[in-house]
């Protein structure tokens, strides 16, 4: 996977996420289908946090953080869908900027040793990021339907 493919994957993932979730409103921020589950805004914040996590882990010598409790605390503090969506925008912008600034040689270099991806090439984070984002946009479309909102088709503007 080269830099242009990486940038295209990030752009597509970003567009699909925004399309899938654009019918959620601030009033849906604190909705969760059951007690103990993430709220809508926490799901969105988790997507943003994980984009940051993928890129930080891929490029720092110590690899990926596994401080799950600290990450969960940061997500549980989010109570606004608008704030979570702004975080998604910042995270995708930072990811695209890092992707643009990273050479093809750096993308094919192995990840730092880690228990998640092993020592796969750095570009392995892109498929992980895409799958993770798709998983949560799917969950969020269920949240929307539970609130009586019809989510738009993610793959085209209609």
PyMOL commands that set and color helices and strands:
alter all, ss='L'
color gray80, all
select helices_A, chain A and resi 3-21+26-28+40-59+68-76+81-101+104-108+124-146
alter helices_A, ss='H'
color red, helices_A
deselect
rebuild
show_as cartoon
